[in-house]
Amino acid sequence: MKSRHTDWHDSVNCAAFSDITGATQATKLDTSSSGIPTDIKLAVDNFILPGDIDLSLGAEHFYEILRSGRRTRPGHPLLQELVLAWTLTAITQVITSQ
């Protein structure tokens, strides 16, 4: 496994599956008011588009890739720094039909 934005790389043992889970989200995300700083390099460039999950890391790797950088602002997504790049965590509205 190798970062696209830093020099970090490591070997991981993994199992290959044809399908881990469904798409990341059902529709394109609206990020117009997300407030993502321009200096942030996200792990996935096209995260706003629905797509397949490429890799699911086990819990044993979580603390190995976690860095101390974290950016939060009320009403905006949480940005967490990893050795790979930054990740974005946000609550999205789920609309269900009755």
MOPAC internal coordinates of N, CA, C and O (Angstrom, degrees):
PM7 1SCF
backbone

  N    0.0000 0     0.00 0     0.00 0    0    0    0
  C    1.4397 1     0.00 0     0.00 0    1    0    0
  C    1.5237 1   106.42 1     0.00 0    2    1    0
  O    1.2310 1   120.71 1   -41.07 1    3    2    1
  N    1.3425 1   116.25 1   138.93 1    3    2    1
  C    1.4582 1   121.36 1  -175.63 1    5    3    2
  C    1.5192 1   110.06 1  -141.60 1    6    5    3
  O    1.2310 1   121.13 1   -40.56 1    7    6    5
  N    1.2981 1   115.44 1   139.44 1    7    6    5
  C    1.4592 1   121.02 1   175.97 1    9    7    6
  C    1.5193 1   110.19 1   -75.60 1   10    9    7
  O    1.2310 1   120.81 1   -35.59 1   11   10    9
  N    1.3226 1   116.05 1   144.41 1   11   10    9
  C    1.4673 1   120.99 1   174.27 1   13   11   10
  C    1.5207 1   111.38 1   -85.47 1   14   13   11
  O    1.2310 1   119.80 1   165.62 1   15   14   13
  N    1.3478 1   117.99 1   -14.38 1   15   14   13
  C    1.4591 1   121.43 1  -172.83 1   17   15   14
  C    1.5178 1   114.80 1  -117.25 1   18   17   15
  O    1.2310 1   119.77 1   165.23 1   19   18   17
  N    1.3359 1   118.05 1   -14.77 1   19   18   17
  C    1.4656 1   121.16 1   179.93 1   21   19   18
  C    1.5308 1   108.38 1  -130.65 1   22   21   19
  O    1.2310 1   120.69 1    -1.27 1   23   22   21
  N    1.3253 1   116.29 1   178.73 1   23   22   21
  C    1.4656 1   121.18 1   178.35 1   25   23   22
  C    1.5205 1   112.59 1   -83.01 1   26   25   23
  O    1.2310 1   119.45 1   177.97 1   27   26   25
  N    1.3277 1   118.65 1    -2.03 1   27   26   25
  C    1.4596 1   122.05 1  -175.45 1   29   27   26
  C    1.5266 1   111.66 1   -66.16 1   30   29   27
  O    1.2310 1   121.65 1   -42.37 1   31   30   29
  N    1.3352 1   114.45 1   137.63 1   31   30   29
  C    1.4614 1   121.66 1   172.72 1   33   31   30
  C    1.5224 1   108.08 1  -156.05 1   34   33   31
  O    1.2310 1   120.58 1   -24.86 1   35   34   33
  N    1.3103 1   116.50 1   155.14 1   35   34   33
  C    1.4605 1   121.78 1   179.93 1   37   35   34
  C    1.5201 1   108.62 1  -162.66 1   38   37   35
  O    1.2310 1   120.98 1   -23.09 1   39   38   37
  N    1.3066 1   115.72 1   156.91 1   39   38   37
  C    1.4635 1   121.33 1   175.10 1   41   39   38
  C    1.5171 1   108.55 1   -94.68 1   42   41   39
  O    1.2310 1   120.49 1   -42.14 1   43   42   41
  N    1.3171 1   116.66 1   137.86 1   43   42   41
  C    1.4542 1   121.35 1   177.14 1   45   43   42
  C    1.5225 1   109.06 1  -131.50 1   46   45   43
  O    1.2310 1   120.80 1   -38.33 1   47   46   45
  N    1.3056 1   116.08 1   141.67 1   47   46   45
  C    1.4540 1   120.62 1   171.74 1   49   47   46
  C    1.5127 1   107.60 1   -82.75 1   50   49   47
  O    1.2310 1   120.38 1   -44.75 1   51   50   49
  N    1.3119 1   116.88 1   135.25 1   51   50   49
  C    1.4474 1   118.48 1  -178.40 1   53   51   50
  C    1.5207 1   110.71 1  -149.45 1   54   53   51
  O    1.2310 1   121.78 1   -15.03 1   55   54   53
  N    1.2922 1   114.20 1   164.97 1   55   54   53
  C    1.4625 1   122.00 1   175.01 1   57   55   54
  C    1.5161 1   107.43 1  -109.28 1   58   57   55
  O    1.2310 1   120.59 1   -37.30 1   59   58   57
  N    1.3115 1   116.48 1   142.70 1   59   58   57
  C    1.4665 1   120.81 1   179.74 1   61   59   58
  C    1.5211 1   109.54 1   -99.98 1   62   61   59
  O    1.2310 1   120.87 1   -50.73 1   63   62   61
  N    1.3173 1   115.94 1   129.27 1   63   62   61
  C    1.4514 1   122.66 1   177.79 1   65   63   62
  C    1.5223 1   108.27 1  -124.02 1   66   65   63
  O    1.2310 1   120.27 1   -32.78 1   67   66   65
  N    1.2974 1   117.10 1   147.22 1   67   66   65
  C    1.4630 1   119.29 1   178.47 1   69   67   66
  C    1.5240 1   111.56 1   -72.32 1   70   69   67
  O    1.2310 1   119.93 1   154.91 1   71   70   69
  N    1.3321 1   117.74 1   -25.09 1   71   70   69
  C    1.4550 1   121.29 1  -178.93 1   73   71   70
  C    1.5188 1   108.46 1  -152.62 1   74   73   71
  O    1.2310 1   120.21 1   -62.78 1   75   74   73
  N    1.3371 1   117.21 1   117.22 1   75   74   73
  C    1.4644 1   121.05 1  -179.92 1   77   75   74
  C    1.5188 1   109.89 1   -82.62 1   78   77   75
  O    1.2310 1   121.00 1   130.70 1   79   78   77
  N    1.3257 1   115.70 1   -49.30 1   79   78   77
  C    1.4583 1   122.57 1  -178.79 1   81   79   78
  C    1.5217 1   108.06 1  -162.31 1   82   81   79
  O    1.2310 1   120.52 1     5.02 1   83   82   81
  N    1.2958 1   116.61 1  -174.98 1   83   82   81
  C    1.4626 1   120.24 1   178.78 1   85   83   82
  C    1.5125 1   111.86 1   -72.56 1   86   85   83
  O    1.2310 1   120.40 1     6.24 1   87   86   85
  N    1.3153 1   116.85 1  -173.76 1   87   86   85
  C    1.4590 1   122.89 1   179.97 1   89   87   86
  C    1.5244 1   110.67 1   -62.80 1   90   89   87
  O    1.2310 1   120.67 1   -20.04 1   91   90   89
  N    1.3176 1   116.32 1   159.96 1   91   90   89
  C    1.4539 1   121.84 1  -178.04 1   93   91   90
  C    1.5227 1   112.81 1   -62.97 1   94   93   91
  O    1.2310 1   120.19 1   141.87 1   95   94   93
  N    1.3197 1   117.25 1   -38.13 1   95   94   93
  C    1.4615 1   122.63 1   173.91 1   97   95   94
  C    1.5179 1   107.38 1  -156.71 1   98   97   95
  O    1.2310 1   120.62 1   -16.63 1   99   98   97
  N    1.2998 1   116.43 1   163.37 1   99   98   97
  C    1.4600 1   120.34 1  -175.00 1  101   99   98
  C    1.5251 1   113.67 1   -80.87 1  102  101   99
  O    1.2310 1   120.03 1   151.21 1  103  102  101
  N    1.3311 1   117.54 1   -28.79 1  103  102  101
  C    1.4613 1   120.89 1  -177.38 1  105  103  102
  C    1.5209 1   110.28 1  -134.54 1  106  105  103
  O    1.2310 1   120.92 1   -12.39 1  107  106  105
  N    1.3157 1   115.84 1   167.61 1  107  106  105
  C    1.4625 1   121.74 1   176.88 1  109  107  106
  C    1.5304 1   109.13 1   -63.31 1  110  109  107
  O    1.2310 1   120.40 1   -44.58 1  111  110  109
  N    1.3311 1   116.85 1   135.42 1  111  110  109
  C    1.4547 1   121.34 1   179.43 1  113  111  110
  C    1.5242 1   110.26 1   -82.38 1  114  113  111
  O    1.2310 1   120.50 1   -37.57 1  115  114  113
  N    1.3249 1   116.65 1   142.43 1  115  114  113
  C    1.4636 1   121.92 1   175.58 1  117  115  114
  C    1.5212 1   107.59 1   -90.12 1  118  117  115
  O    1.2310 1   120.17 1   -69.32 1  119  118  117
  N    1.3250 1   117.27 1   110.68 1  119  118  117
  C    1.4636 1   121.26 1  -179.15 1  121  119  118
  C    1.5274 1   112.43 1  -107.74 1  122  121  119
  O    1.2310 1   120.31 1  -165.90 1  123  122  121
  N    1.3218 1   117.01 1    14.10 1  123  122  121
  C    1.4693 1   120.33 1  -176.32 1  125  123  122
  C    1.5307 1   112.52 1   -61.12 1  126  125  123
  O    1.2310 1   119.67 1   151.67 1  127  126  125
  N    1.3174 1   118.24 1   -28.33 1  127  126  125
  C    1.4685 1   120.37 1  -179.96 1  129  127  126
  C    1.5281 1   112.10 1  -114.72 1  130  129  127
  O    1.2310 1   120.23 1  -160.38 1  131  130  129
  N    1.3263 1   117.16 1    19.62 1  131  130  129
  C    1.4702 1   120.56 1  -175.35 1  133  131  130
  C    1.5121 1   113.51 1   -73.38 1  134  133  131
  O    1.2310 1   119.72 1   153.73 1  135  134  133
  N    1.3215 1   118.13 1   -26.27 1  135  134  133
  C    1.4620 1   120.28 1   178.99 1  137  135  134
  C    1.5090 1   113.48 1    70.68 1  138  137  135
  O    1.2310 1   119.15 1  -150.35 1  139  138  137
  N    1.3225 1   119.23 1    29.65 1  139  138  137
  C    1.4660 1   121.55 1   178.54 1  141  139  138
  C    1.5295 1   108.36 1   -71.35 1  142  141  139
  O    1.2310 1   119.94 1   -60.70 1  143  142  141
  N    1.3400 1   117.72 1   119.30 1  143  142  141
  C    1.4648 1   120.47 1  -179.73 1  145  143  142
  C    1.5291 1   111.39 1   -60.10 1  146  145  143
  O    1.2310 1   120.54 1   -33.20 1  147  146  145
  N    1.3239 1   116.57 1   146.80 1  147  146  145
  C    1.4600 1   121.18 1  -177.31 1  149  147  146
  C    1.5216 1   112.88 1   -70.53 1  150  149  147
  O    1.2310 1   119.66 1   160.98 1  151  150  149
  N    1.3386 1   118.26 1   -19.02 1  151  150  149
  C    1.4638 1   120.33 1   179.56 1  153  151  150
  C    1.5303 1   113.31 1   -83.75 1  154  153  151
  O    1.2310 1   120.05 1   177.01 1  155  154  153
  N    1.3084 1   117.51 1    -2.99 1  155  154  153
  C    1.4658 1   122.30 1  -178.84 1  157  155  154
  C    1.5320 1   110.14 1   -84.99 1  158  157  155
  O    1.2310 1   120.60 1   -52.24 1  159  158  157
  N    1.3197 1   116.46 1   127.76 1  159  158  157
  C    1.4692 1   122.55 1   173.71 1  161  159  158
  C    1.5253 1   106.47 1  -102.68 1  162  161  159
  O    1.2310 1   120.54 1   -70.88 1  163  162  161
  N    1.3338 1   116.57 1   109.12 1  163  162  161
  C    1.4608 1   121.36 1  -178.68 1  165  163  162
  C    1.5203 1   110.46 1   -79.86 1  166  165  163
  O    1.2310 1   120.85 1   -29.41 1  167  166  165
  N    1.3220 1   115.98 1   150.59 1  167  166  165
  C    1.4621 1   121.59 1  -179.49 1  169  167  166
  C    1.5225 1   111.61 1   -61.87 1  170  169  167
  O    1.2310 1   120.19 1   146.59 1  171  170  169
  N    1.3172 1   117.25 1   -33.41 1  171  170  169
  C    1.4688 1   122.22 1  -179.12 1  173  171  170
  C    1.5208 1   108.37 1  -125.35 1  174  173  171
  O    1.2310 1   120.30 1   -62.14 1  175  174  173
  N    1.3271 1   117.03 1   117.86 1  175  174  173
  C    1.4625 1   121.05 1  -177.28 1  177  175  174
  C    1.5261 1   113.13 1   -67.47 1  178  177  175
  O    1.2310 1   119.98 1   140.87 1  179  178  177
  N    1.3032 1   117.65 1   -39.13 1  179  178  177
  C    1.4703 1   121.13 1  -175.22 1  181  179  178
  C    1.5263 1   111.86 1  -102.66 1  182  181  179
  O    1.2310 1   120.46 1  -140.40 1  183  182  181
  N    1.3376 1   116.72 1    39.60 1  183  182  181
  C    1.4612 1   121.32 1  -177.05 1  185  183  182
  C    1.5196 1   112.95 1   -63.62 1  186  185  183
  O    1.2310 1   119.80 1   160.78 1  187  186  185
  N    1.3197 1   117.99 1   -19.22 1  187  186  185
  C    1.4641 1   120.17 1  -178.27 1  189  187  186
  C    1.5268 1   112.66 1   -75.53 1  190  189  187
  O    1.2310 1   120.28 1   165.63 1  191  190  189
  N    1.3343 1   117.08 1   -14.37 1  191  190  189
  C    1.4625 1   121.31 1  -178.70 1  193  191  190
  C    1.5181 1   111.17 1   -96.44 1  194  193  191
  O    1.2310 1   119.72 1   -36.92 1  195  194  193
  N    1.3244 1   118.14 1   143.08 1  195  194  193
  C    1.4648 1   119.64 1   173.94 1  197  195  194
  C    1.5239 1   109.29 1   -59.48 1  198  197  195
  O    1.2310 1   120.48 1   -38.12 1  199  198  197
  N    1.3084 1   116.68 1   141.88 1  199  198  197
  C    1.4607 1   119.68 1  -179.63 1  201  199  198
  C    1.5066 1   111.81 1  -168.64 1  202  201  199
  O    1.2310 1   121.30 1    -8.09 1  203  202  201
  N    1.3113 1   115.11 1   171.91 1  203  202  201
  C    1.4553 1   121.14 1   179.64 1  205  203  202
  C    1.5255 1   110.81 1   -77.64 1  206  205  203
  O    1.2310 1   120.92 1   -26.79 1  207  206  205
  N    1.3145 1   115.85 1   153.21 1  207  206  205
  C    1.4599 1   122.35 1   174.16 1  209  207  206
  C    1.5295 1   106.56 1   -81.68 1  210  209  207
  O    1.2310 1   120.17 1   -54.28 1  211  210  209
  N    1.3291 1   117.28 1   125.72 1  211  210  209
  C    1.4601 1   121.36 1  -177.50 1  213  211  210
  C    1.5253 1   112.79 1   -85.77 1  214  213  211
  O    1.2310 1   120.55 1   146.12 1  215  214  213
  N    1.3285 1   116.55 1   -33.88 1  215  214  213
  C    1.4570 1   120.34 1  -173.06 1  217  215  214
  C    1.5199 1   109.30 1  -153.98 1  218  217  215
  O    1.2310 1   120.51 1   -42.06 1  219  218  217
  N    1.2925 1   116.63 1   137.94 1  219  218  217
  C    1.4545 1   122.08 1   174.42 1  221  219  218
  C    1.5193 1   107.25 1  -123.17 1  222  221  219
  O    1.2310 1   120.40 1   -69.17 1  223  222  221
  N    1.3284 1   116.85 1   110.83 1  223  222  221
  C    1.4602 1   121.23 1  -178.97 1  225  223  222
  C    1.5134 1   110.27 1   -83.40 1  226  225  223
  O    1.2310 1   120.83 1   -36.71 1  227  226  225
  N    1.3085 1   116.01 1   143.29 1  227  226  225
  C    1.4508 1   121.37 1   176.53 1  229  227  226
  C    1.5149 1   111.31 1   -75.86 1  230  229  227
  O    1.2310 1   120.71 1   -16.02 1  231  230  229
  N    1.3059 1   116.26 1   163.98 1  231  230  229
  C    1.4612 1   122.17 1  -178.04 1  233  231  230
  C    1.5247 1   112.52 1   -59.41 1  234  233  231
  O    1.2310 1   120.08 1   152.59 1  235  234  233
  N    1.3267 1   117.45 1   -27.41 1  235  234  233
  C    1.4652 1   119.93 1  -179.26 1  237  235  234
  C    1.5313 1   112.57 1   -64.97 1  238  237  235
  O    1.2310 1   119.75 1   161.66 1  239  238  237
  N    1.3206 1   118.09 1   -18.34 1  239  238  237
  C    1.4624 1   122.05 1   179.54 1  241  239  238
  C    1.5230 1   112.91 1   -97.91 1  242  241  239
  O    1.2310 1   119.80 1   164.57 1  243  242  241
  N    1.3103 1   117.98 1   -15.43 1  243  242  241
  C    1.4595 1   121.82 1  -173.27 1  245  243  242
  C    1.5295 1   112.73 1   -54.63 1  246  245  243
  O    1.2310 1   119.92 1   126.38 1  247  246  245
  N    1.3229 1   117.76 1   -53.62 1  247  246  245
  C    1.4568 1   120.77 1  -176.65 1  249  247  246
  C    1.5220 1   112.58 1   -73.32 1  250  249  247
  O    1.2310 1   120.02 1   161.38 1  251  250  249
  N    1.3150 1   117.57 1   -18.62 1  251  250  249
  C    1.4646 1   120.96 1   176.05 1  253  251  250
  C    1.5272 1   111.52 1   -72.77 1  254  253  251
  O    1.2310 1   119.92 1   148.38 1  255  254  253
  N    1.3121 1   117.75 1   -31.62 1  255  254  253
  C    1.4655 1   120.28 1  -177.04 1  257  255  254
  C    1.5271 1   113.14 1   -99.01 1  258  257  255
  O    1.2310 1   119.85 1   169.94 1  259  258  257
  N    1.3266 1   117.89 1   -10.06 1  259  258  257
  C    1.4556 1   122.90 1  -178.50 1  261  259  258
  C    1.5207 1   111.21 1   -75.01 1  262  261  259
  O    1.2310 1   120.32 1   -45.76 1  263  262  261
  N    1.3245 1   116.99 1   134.24 1  263  262  261
  C    1.4622 1   122.72 1   172.90 1  265  263  262
  C    1.5160 1   108.34 1  -114.99 1  266  265  263
  O    1.2310 1   120.57 1    -9.05 1  267  266  265
  N    1.3143 1   116.52 1   170.95 1  267  266  265
  C    1.4633 1   120.71 1  -173.98 1  269  267  266
  C    1.5236 1   113.82 1   -79.98 1  270  269  267
  O    1.2310 1   119.45 1   165.14 1  271  270  269
  N    1.3234 1   118.65 1   -14.86 1  271  270  269
  C    1.4575 1   120.49 1  -177.54 1  273  271  270
  C    1.5132 1   112.77 1   -66.58 1  274  273  271
  O    1.2310 1   120.99 1   -50.10 1  275  274  273
  N    1.3065 1   115.71 1   129.90 1  275  274  273
  C    1.4730 1   121.77 1   177.68 1  277  275  274
  C    1.5162 1   107.52 1  -149.76 1  278  277  275
  O    1.2310 1   120.93 1   -46.25 1  279  278  277
  N    1.3248 1   115.84 1   133.75 1  279  278  277
  C    1.4587 1   120.89 1   177.77 1  281  279  278
  C    1.5232 1   108.37 1  -124.66 1  282  281  279
  O    1.2310 1   121.59 1   -52.71 1  283  282  281
  N    1.3180 1   114.56 1   127.29 1  283  282  281
  C    1.4644 1   119.88 1   178.93 1  285  283  282
  C    1.5228 1   109.18 1  -135.13 1  286  285  283
  O    1.2310 1   121.58 1   -33.25 1  287  286  285
  N    1.3129 1   114.57 1   146.75 1  287  286  285
  C    1.4665 1   123.07 1   172.24 1  289  287  286
  C    1.5145 1   106.49 1  -146.49 1  290  289  287
  O    1.2310 1   119.71 1   -42.66 1  291  290  289
  N    1.3226 1   118.16 1   137.34 1  291  290  289
  C    1.4675 1   119.74 1   179.03 1  293  291  290
  C    1.5253 1   111.30 1   -55.02 1  294  293  291
  O    1.2310 1   120.84 1   -47.33 1  295  294  293
  N    1.3114 1   116.01 1   132.67 1  295  294  293
  C    1.4551 1   121.48 1   177.90 1  297  295  294
  C    1.5139 1   114.75 1    81.97 1  298  297  295
  O    1.2310 1   119.59 1  -175.53 1  299  298  297
  N    1.3299 1   118.39 1     4.47 1  299  298  297
  C    1.4603 1   122.74 1  -179.33 1  301  299  298
  C    1.5304 1   109.76 1  -125.17 1  302  301  299
  O    1.2310 1   120.43 1   -18.94 1  303  302  301
  N    1.3324 1   116.79 1   161.06 1  303  302  301
  C    1.4705 1   119.74 1   178.74 1  305  303  302
  C    1.5276 1   111.57 1   -62.52 1  306  305  303
  O    1.2310 1   120.84 1   -26.95 1  307  306  305
  N    1.3183 1   116.00 1   153.05 1  307  306  305
  C    1.4583 1   122.38 1   173.94 1  309  307  306
  C    1.5251 1   107.38 1   -84.38 1  310  309  307
  O    1.2310 1   120.18 1   -48.35 1  311  310  309
  N    1.3140 1   117.26 1   131.65 1  311  310  309
  C    1.4558 1   122.53 1   175.98 1  313  311  310
  C    1.5183 1   108.03 1  -108.10 1  314  313  311
  O    1.2310 1   120.07 1   -53.90 1  315  314  313
  N    1.3304 1   117.47 1   126.10 1  315  314  313
  C    1.4572 1   123.17 1  -178.67 1  317  315  314
  C    1.5222 1   108.98 1  -121.19 1  318  317  315
  O    1.2310 1   120.78 1   -50.48 1  319  318  317
  N    1.3318 1   116.11 1   129.52 1  319  318  317
  C    1.4574 1   120.89 1   179.96 1  321  319  318
  C    1.5236 1   110.59 1   -82.74 1  322  321  319
  O    1.2310 1   121.05 1   -46.65 1  323  322  321
  N    1.3249 1   115.60 1   133.35 1  323  322  321
  C    1.4554 1   123.48 1   173.22 1  325  323  322
  C    1.5247 1   107.87 1  -121.18 1  326  325  323
  O    1.2310 1   119.64 1   -12.56 1  327  326  325
  N    1.3200 1   118.28 1   167.44 1  327  326  325
  C    1.4594 1   120.02 1   176.50 1  329  327  326
  C    1.5213 1   110.65 1   -64.40 1  330  329  327
  O    1.2310 1   119.66 1   156.11 1  331  330  329
  N    1.3048 1   118.25 1   -23.89 1  331  330  329
  C    1.4556 1   123.05 1  -179.18 1  333  331  330
  C    1.5255 1   112.03 1   -78.65 1  334  333  331
  O    1.2310 1   119.88 1   136.67 1  335  334  333
  N    1.2864 1   117.83 1   -43.33 1  335  334  333
  C    1.4669 1   126.16 1  -176.56 1  337  335  334
  C    1.5260 1   106.04 1   173.10 1  338  337  335
  O    1.2310 1   120.24 1    19.19 1  339  338  337
  N    1.3131 1   117.15 1  -160.81 1  339  338  337
  C    1.4627 1   121.81 1   177.52 1  341  339  338
  C    1.5287 1   109.19 1   -98.32 1  342  341  339
  O    1.2310 1   120.98 1   -31.20 1  343  342  341
  N    1.3236 1   115.74 1   148.80 1  343  342  341
  C    1.4574 1   121.19 1   173.32 1  345  343  342
  C    1.5264 1   108.21 1  -117.41 1  346  345  343
  O    1.2310 1   121.47 1   -23.46 1  347  346  345
  N    1.2944 1   114.79 1   156.54 1  347  346  345
  C    1.4507 1   121.83 1  -177.20 1  349  347  346
  C    1.5153 1   108.13 1  -119.72 1  350  349  347
  O    1.2310 1   120.67 1   -47.54 1  351  350  349
  N    1.3142 1   116.32 1   132.46 1  351  350  349
  C    1.4574 1   121.24 1   177.66 1  353  351  350
  C    1.5121 1   108.08 1  -124.87 1  354  353  351
  O    1.2310 1   120.83 1   -53.82 1  355  354  353
  N    1.3064 1   116.01 1   126.18 1  355  354  353
  C    1.4587 1   119.75 1  -179.64 1  357  355  354
  C    1.5149 1   109.43 1  -146.69 1  358  357  355
  O    1.2310 1   121.36 1   -24.53 1  359  358  357
  N    1.2940 1   115.00 1   155.47 1  359  358  357
  C    1.4595 1   120.67 1   173.82 1  361  359  358
  C    1.5200 1   106.77 1   -89.30 1  362  361  359
  O    1.2310 1   120.92 1   -53.09 1  363  362  361
  N    1.3063 1   115.85 1   126.91 1  363  362  361
  C    1.4568 1   120.02 1   178.13 1  365  363  362
  C    1.5233 1   109.00 1  -109.73 1  366  365  363
  O    1.2310 1   121.16 1   -31.42 1  367  366  365
  N    1.2924 1   115.38 1   148.58 1  367  366  365
  C    1.4517 1   120.45 1  -179.96 1  369  367  366
  C    1.5253 1   109.11 1   -76.74 1  370  369  367
  O    1.2310 1   120.70 1   -49.78 1  371  370  369
  N    1.3173 1   116.27 1   130.22 1  371  370  369
  C    1.4502 1   121.71 1   177.28 1  373  371  370
  C    1.5195 1   108.19 1  -103.47 1  374  373  371
  O    1.2310 1   120.76 1   -54.98 1  375  374  373
  N    1.3188 1   116.16 1   125.02 1  375  374  373
  C    1.4583 1   121.15 1   179.98 1  377  375  374
  C    1.5182 1   107.88 1  -108.78 1  378  377  375
  O    1.2310 1   120.94 1   -56.46 1  379  378  377
  N    1.3069 1   115.80 1   123.54 1  379  378  377
  C    1.4638 1   120.59 1   178.32 1  381  379  378
  C    1.5147 1   108.94 1  -114.48 1  382  381  379
  O    1.2310 1   121.11 1   -33.77 1  383  382  381
  N    1.3146 1   115.49 1   146.23 1  383  382  381
  C    1.4581 1   119.08 1   177.01 1  385  383  382
  C    1.5194 1   109.06 1   -95.64 1  386  385  383
  O    1.2310 1   120.28 1   -34.63 1  387  386  385
  N    1.2972 1   117.07 1   145.37 1  387  386  385
  C    1.4549 1   121.56 1  -177.33 1  389  387  386
  C    1.5002 1   110.98 1  -103.12 1  390  389  387
  O    1.2310 1   120.10 1   180.00 1  391  390  389

